[in-house]
Amino acid sequence: MPKISWHTGLTALCAALAIVIGLGIGWLDLHTTEVSVTIGALLLAGLFMGLLQPAAAWRWAVLLALGLPVMGVAALLLHLPTAEPVHPDPRIAFIALGLSLVGCYCGVALRRAVA
């Protein structure tokens, strides 16, 4: 039986947390007409994840950003009520990834500056 280290457990917990937060931001995006709410949520969530676990912060950004297209597709497939009509666009996922990356690496920089 392989031994699970504390670091591995924290990484798994952070991955699960990033997925949940990303889906929450995707849900928030579906229920608001203001893009600034989504942008702020992605930046703050990225900052939090970068502070929490700075190692390979890009993966937290990817998991956070995937919440938007996943929730968009779910809304289309399940005919969920949304604030605006949903139009899946891959450019939105890339913009979300960029914002998440900025947030995550700001969190990494802040953690290193404080340490």
C-alpha positions as protocol buffer text, in pm:
chain_id: "A"
residue {
  index: 1
  type: MET
  ca { x: 0 y: 0 z: 0 }
}
residue {
  index: 2
  type: PRO
  ca { x: 157 y: 334 z: -103 }
}
residue {
  index: 3
  type: LYS
  ca { x: 214 y: 585 z: 172 }
}
residue {
  index: 4
  type: ILE
  ca { x: 30 y: 915 z: 123 }
}
residue {
  index: 5
  type: SER
  ca { x: 228 y: 1210 z: 246 }
}
residue {
  index: 6
  type: TRP
  ca { x: 86 y: 1526 z: 400 }
}
residue {
  index: 7
  type: HIS
  ca { x: 188 y: 1717 z: 90 }
}
residue {
  index: 8
  type: THR
  ca { x: -1 y: 1476 z: -138 }
}
residue {
  index: 9
  type: GLY
  ca { x: -311 y: 1504 z: 80 }
}
residue {
  index: 10
  type: LEU
  ca { x: -294 y: 1884 z: 70 }
}
residue {
  index: 11
  type: THR
  ca { x: -258 y: 1878 z: -308 }
}
residue {
  index: 12
  type: ALA
  ca { x: -565 y: 1656 z: -344 }
}
residue {
  index: 13
  type: LEU
  ca { x: -761 y: 1879 z: -108 }
}
residue {
  index: 14
  type: CYS
  ca { x: -655 y: 2189 z: -302 }
}
residue {
  index: 15
  type: ALA
  ca { x: -756 y: 2026 z: -630 }
}
residue {
  index: 16
  type: ALA
  ca { x: -1100 y: 1941 z: -493 }
}
residue {
  index: 17
  type: LEU
  ca { x: -1134 y: 2293 z: -352 }
}
residue {
  index: 18
  type: ALA
  ca { x: -1033 y: 2450 z: -686 }
}
residue {
  index: 19
  type: ILE
  ca { x: -1291 y: 2238 z: -869 }
}
residue {
  index: 20
  type: VAL
  ca { x: -1568 y: 2334 z: -628 }
}
residue {
  index: 21
  type: ILE
  ca { x: -1475 y: 2704 z: -636 }
}
residue {
  index: 22
  type: GLY
  ca { x: -1446 y: 2696 z: -1017 }
}
residue {
  index: 23
  type: LEU
  ca { x: -1791 y: 2543 z: -1052 }
}
residue {
  index: 24
  type: GLY
  ca { x: -1924 y: 2801 z: -806 }
}
residue {
  index: 25
  type: ILE
  ca { x: -1778 y: 3081 z: -1016 }
}
residue {
  index: 26
  type: GLY
  ca { x: -1931 y: 2922 z: -1325 }
}
residue {
  index: 27
  type: TRP
  ca { x: -2270 y: 2916 z: -1153 }
}
residue {
  index: 28
  type: LEU
  ca { x: -2223 y: 3277 z: -1045 }
}
residue {
  index: 29
  type: ASP
  ca { x: -2139 y: 3372 z: -1403 }
}
residue {
  index: 30
  type: LEU
  ca { x: -2465 y: 3217 z: -1524 }
}
residue {
  index: 31
  type: HIS
  ca { x: -2669 y: 3417 z: -1273 }
}
residue {
  index: 32
  type: THR
  ca { x: -2521 y: 3762 z: -1314 }
}
residue {
  index: 33
  type: THR
  ca { x: -2514 y: 4007 z: -1602 }
}
residue {
  index: 34
  type: GLU
  ca { x: -2202 y: 4186 z: -1476 }
}
residue {
  index: 35
  type: VAL
  ca { x: -1877 y: 4044 z: -1610 }
}
residue {
  index: 36
  type: SER
  ca { x: -1683 y: 4228 z: -1338 }
}
residue {
  index: 37
  type: VAL
  ca { x: -1831 y: 3993 z: -1076 }
}
residue {
  index: 38
  type: THR
  ca { x: -1689 y: 3691 z: -1258 }
}
residue {
  index: 39
  type: ILE
  ca { x: -1353 y: 3862 z: -1316 }
}
residue {
  index: 40
  type: GLY
  ca { x: -1323 y: 3955 z: -950 }
}
residue {
  index: 41
  type: ALA
  ca { x: -1420 y: 3607 z: -838 }
}
residue {
  index: 42
  type: LEU
  ca { x: -1160 y: 3444 z: -1065 }
}
residue {
  index: 43
  type: LEU
  ca { x: -886 y: 3680 z: -948 }
}
residue {
  index: 44
  type: LEU
  ca { x: -971 y: 3639 z: -579 }
}
residue {
  index: 45
  type: ALA
  ca { x: -1008 y: 3262 z: -603 }
}
residue {
  index: 46
  type: GLY
  ca { x: -676 y: 3241 z: -786 }
}
residue {
  index: 47
  type: LEU
  ca { x: -511 y: 3459 z: -522 }
}
residue {
  index: 48
  type: PHE
  ca { x: -649 y: 3235 z: -248 }
}
residue {
  index: 49
  type: MET
  ca { x: -535 y: 2915 z: -421 }
}
residue {
  index: 50
  type: GLY
  ca { x: -188 y: 3057 z: -491 }
}
residue {
  index: 51
  type: LEU
  ca { x: -153 y: 3153 z: -125 }
}
residue {
  index: 52
  type: LEU
  ca { x: -281 y: 2817 z: -6 }
}
residue {
  index: 53
  type: GLN
  ca { x: -64 y: 2596 z: -227 }
}
residue {
  index: 54
  type: PRO
  ca { x: 198 y: 2777 z: -437 }
}
residue {
  index: 55
  type: ALA
  ca { x: 353 y: 2464 z: -591 }
}
residue {
  index: 56
  type: ALA
  ca { x: 254 y: 2438 z: -960 }
}
residue {
  index: 57
  type: ALA
  ca { x: -7 y: 2710 z: -927 }
}
residue {
  index: 58
  type: TRP
  ca { x: -97 y: 2677 z: -1295 }
}
residue {
  index: 59
  type: ARG
  ca { x: -304 y: 2368 z: -1216 }
}
residue {
  index: 60
  type: TRP
  ca { x: -528 y: 2563 z: -977 }
}
residue {
  index: 61
  type: ALA
  ca { x: -579 y: 2823 z: -1249 }
}
residue {
  index: 62
  type: VAL
  ca { x: -682 y: 2553 z: -1497 }
}
residue {
  index: 63
  type: LEU
  ca { x: -928 y: 2396 z: -1252 }
}
residue {
  index: 64
  type: LEU
  ca { x: -1077 y: 2735 z: -1163 }
}
residue {
  index: 65
  type: ALA
  ca { x: -1113 y: 2839 z: -1527 }
}
residue {
  index: 66
  type: LEU
  ca { x: -1278 y: 2512 z: -1633 }
}
residue {
  index: 67
  type: GLY
  ca { x: -1575 y: 2590 z: -1410 }
}
residue {
  index: 68
  type: LEU
  ca { x: -1711 y: 2846 z: -1656 }
}
residue {
  index: 69
  type: PRO
  ca { x: -1739 y: 2626 z: -1967 }
}
residue {
  index: 70
  type: VAL
  ca { x: -1847 y: 2323 z: -1764 }
}
residue {
  index: 71
  type: MET
  ca { x: -2133 y: 2515 z: -1604 }
}
residue {
  index: 72
  type: GLY
  ca { x: -2222 y: 2673 z: -1939 }
}
residue {
  index: 73
  type: VAL
  ca { x: -2254 y: 2334 z: -2105 }
}
residue {
  index: 74
  type: ALA
  ca { x: -2447 y: 2199 z: -1804 }
}
residue {
  index: 75
  type: ALA
  ca { x: -2688 y: 2493 z: -1826 }
}
residue {
  index: 76
  type: LEU
  ca { x: -2747 y: 2423 z: -2195 }
}
residue {
  index: 77
  type: LEU
  ca { x: -2793 y: 2049 z: -2150 }
}
residue {
  index: 78
  type: LEU
  ca { x: -3014 y: 2076 z: -1843 }
}
residue {
  index: 79
  type: HIS
  ca { x: -3204 y: 2386 z: -1964 }
}
residue {
  index: 80
  type: LEU
  ca { x: -3118 y: 2573 z: -1645 }
}
residue {
  index: 81
  type: PRO
  ca { x: -3249 y: 2927 z: -1603 }
}
residue {
  index: 82
  type: THR
  ca { x: -2975 y: 3188 z: -1653 }
}
residue {
  index: 83
  type: ALA
  ca { x: -2951 y: 3566 z: -1640 }
}
residue {
  index: 84
  type: GLU
  ca { x: -2852 y: 3581 z: -2007 }
}
residue {
  index: 85
  type: PRO
  ca { x: -2865 y: 3328 z: -2293 }
}
residue {
  index: 86
  type: VAL
  ca { x: -2567 y: 3090 z: -2286 }
}
residue {
  index: 87
  type: HIS
  ca { x: -2343 y: 3084 z: -2591 }
}
residue {
  index: 88
  type: PRO
  ca { x: -2044 y: 2849 z: -2548 }
}
residue {
  index: 89
  type: ASP
  ca { x: -1730 y: 3022 z: -2674 }
}
residue {
  index: 90
  type: PRO
  ca { x: -1379 y: 2880 z: -2627 }
}
residue {
  index: 91
  type: ARG
  ca { x: -1239 y: 3233 z: -2603 }
}
residue {
  index: 92
  type: ILE
  ca { x: -1419 y: 3277 z: -2271 }
}
residue {
  index: 93
  type: ALA
  ca { x: -1234 y: 2977 z: -2129 }
}
residue {
  index: 94
  type: PHE
  ca { x: -899 y: 3123 z: -2239 }
}
residue {
  index: 95
  type: ILE
  ca { x: -980 y: 3462 z: -2085 }
}
residue {
  index: 96
  type: ALA
  ca { x: -1087 y: 3288 z: -1763 }
}
residue {
  index: 97
  type: LEU
  ca { x: -762 y: 3092 z: -1767 }
}
residue {
  index: 98
  type: GLY
  ca { x: -561 y: 3412 z: -1806 }
}
residue {
  index: 99
  type: LEU
  ca { x: -741 y: 3580 z: -1517 }
}
residue {
  index: 100
  type: SER
  ca { x: -701 y: 3272 z: -1299 }
}
residue {
  index: 101
  type: LEU
  ca { x: -331 y: 3253 z: -1381 }
}
residue {
  index: 102
  type: VAL
  ca { x: -283 y: 3617 z: -1283 }
}
residue {
  index: 103
  type: GLY
  ca { x: -464 y: 3558 z: -954 }
}
residue {
  index: 104
  type: CYS
  ca { x: -277 y: 3237 z: -873 }
}
residue {
  index: 105
  type: TYR
  ca { x: 67 y: 3376 z: -942 }
}
residue {
  index: 106
  type: CYS
  ca { x: -12 y: 3696 z: -749 }
}
residue {
  index: 107
  type: GLY
  ca { x: -95 y: 3467 z: -458 }
}
residue {
  index: 108
  type: VAL
  ca { x: 235 y: 3281 z: -505 }
}
residue {
  index: 109
  type: ALA
  ca { x: 426 y: 3611 z: -515 }
}
residue {
  index: 110
  type: LEU
  ca { x: 247 y: 3738 z: -206 }
}
residue {
  index: 111
  type: ARG
  ca { x: 321 y: 3421 z: -13 }
}
residue {
  index: 112
  type: ARG
  ca { x: 690 y: 3438 z: -108 }
}
residue {
  index: 113
  type: ALA
  ca { x: 706 y: 3808 z: -17 }
}
residue {
  index: 114
  type: VAL
  ca { x: 554 y: 3742 z: 325 }
}
residue {
  index: 115
  type: ALA
  ca { x: 778 y: 3440 z: 388 }
}
